Amino acid sequence: MPRTLPASATVRLRFDRHVLDGADVRAALLDLVVKLARLLRRRGQAPRALSLTLQFAGGSSWEKTRRLPEASAHDEDLRSMAYRLIDSAGLQRGRITGLVLKGDDLVDADQVAQQISLDHTREARLVAEAAVDRVRDKYGQDVIGPAAVIRRAS
């Protein structure tokens, strides 16, 4: 009997300490975006919406959901929406303890329309994304990724 895939996918990150630096938070968010996009592509799904939850010291949290212009499991599309979500939080000096990124309203990837594009830069990114996925399949998730994800030396 075929099993249906879940209607959402979630990735989480808990910081070892309270984080105040916006660059560190954005780097962690980018890492989550890459992990979520990879998970979705492996499952053959694409989200129509993205949710971001920020967890703060003291136990409070902030959550926001936005719909994507079109369903996509590509790093670039999810990254731009995730950055819009975190920018809408208007953080100044919030002591963040964790991030949760969730792809909502998932559809099968084969139901997502393939737009003919004359944007050679985007097409090159999509080809590179597929190549990076193959490298990760062969050597592991953390062997390759965005340079911004590398944590600063203390």
Secondary structure by P-SEA (a helix, b strand, c coil): cccccccccccccccccccccaaaaaaaaaaaaaaaaaaaaaacbbbcbbbbbbbcccccbbbbbbbcccccccaaaaaaaaaaaaaacccccccccbbbbbbcccccccccccccccaaaaaaaaaaaaaaaaaaaccccccccccccccccc
